[in-house]
């Protein structure tokens, strides 16, 4: 009879990392030397929440970069979260791209 699996902080971190990297559950279980049922039994929370937590952290970092003046990040967030797209590039040469984007954002509020 084999010893029952005991999850550790290290194995939980591995499951989180592998899940976020897109590895299949079978691959993660194989790495840990357990079967998939055991993986689900002991690591269900890590599997279900790993990507959400990582995306939450990345979203916060992206927002901070945008608010600290990163034009590319501001444009990215406006396009992906604000559904803001240019029909053509702004024509006002006197204003920076950042000023134009911010004005359009304020106009939508």
C-alpha positions in Angstrom: 0.0 0.0 0.0 1.4 3.4 -1.0 1.6 6.4 1.2 -1.2 9.0 0.7 -0.3 12.2 -1.1 0.4 15.2 1.1 0.2 18.5 -0.6 2.9 21.1 0.4 3.2 24.8 -0.3 5.9 23.9 -2.9 3.6 21.4 -4.8 0.7 23.9 -4.6 3.0 26.6 -6.2 4.0 24.1 -8.9 0.4 23.4 -9.7 -0.4 27.1 -9.9 2.6 27.7 -12.1 1.9 24.8 -14.4 -1.8 25.7 -14.6 -1.0 29.3 -15.6 1.5 28.1 -18.2 -1.3 26.0 -19.8 -0.1 22.5 -19.0 -2.7 19.7 -19.1 -3.8 18.3 -15.8 -2.4 14.9 -16.8 1.0 16.5 -17.3 0.8 18.2 -13.9 -0.3 15.0 -12.2 2.5 13.0 -13.9 5.1 15.6 -12.8 3.9 15.3 -9.2 3.8 11.5 -9.4 0.1 11.2 -8.7 -3.0 10.4 -10.8 -5.4 13.0 -12.1 -8.1 12.1 -9.4 -5.5 12.8 -6.7 -4.6 16.1 -8.4 -8.2 17.2 -8.4 -8.7 16.0 -4.8 -5.9 18.0 -3.3 -5.3 20.9 -5.8 -8.8 21.8 -7.0 -8.6 25.3 -5.6 -5.2 25.9 -7.2 -6.4 24.6 -10.6 -9.6 26.7 -10.5 -8.2 29.9 -9.3 -4.6 30.1 -10.5 -5.2 31.9 -13.8 -7.8 34.3 -12.3 -5.4 35.4 -9.6 -2.5 35.8 -12.1 -4.7 37.8 -14.5 -5.9 40.0 -11.6 -2.3 40.8 -10.7 -1.4 41.5 -14.3 -4.4 43.7 -14.7 -3.4 45.8 -11.7 0.1 46.2 -13.1 -1.3 47.2 -16.5 -3.6 49.8 -14.9 -0.7 51.3 -12.9 1.5 51.5 -16.0 -1.3 53.3 -17.9 -1.9 55.7 -15.0 1.8 56.4 -14.7 2.0 57.6 -18.4 2.6 54.5 -20.5 0.9 55.4 -23.8 1.1 51.9 -25.1 -0.5 50.5 -22.0 -3.2 53.2 -22.0 -4.0 52.5 -25.6 -4.1 48.7 -24.9 -6.5 49.1 -22.0 -8.7 51.4 -23.9 -8.9 49.0 -26.8 -9.4 45.8 -24.8 -11.4 47.1 -21.8 -13.0 50.3 -23.1 -13.8 48.9 -26.6 -12.2 52.1 -28.0 -10.8 51.9 -31.6 -9.7 54.6 -34.0 -11.3 54.7 -37.4 -8.1 56.6 -38.3 -5.3 58.0 -36.4 -5.8 61.3 -34.6 -5.0 64.3 -36.9 -4.2 66.9 -34.3 -0.4 67.2 -34.5 -0.2 69.7 -31.7 -1.3 67.2 -29.0 0.5 64.1 -28.0 -1.1 60.7 -28.5 -1.6 60.5 -24.7 -3.5 63.8 -24.6 -5.8 62.7 -27.4 -6.5 59.3 -25.8 -7.2 60.9 -22.4 -9.6 63.5 -24.0 -11.5 60.7 -25.7 -11.7 58.8 -22.5 -13.0 61.8 -20.6 -15.6 62.5 -23.4 -16.9 58.9 -22.9 -17.4 59.5 -19.1 
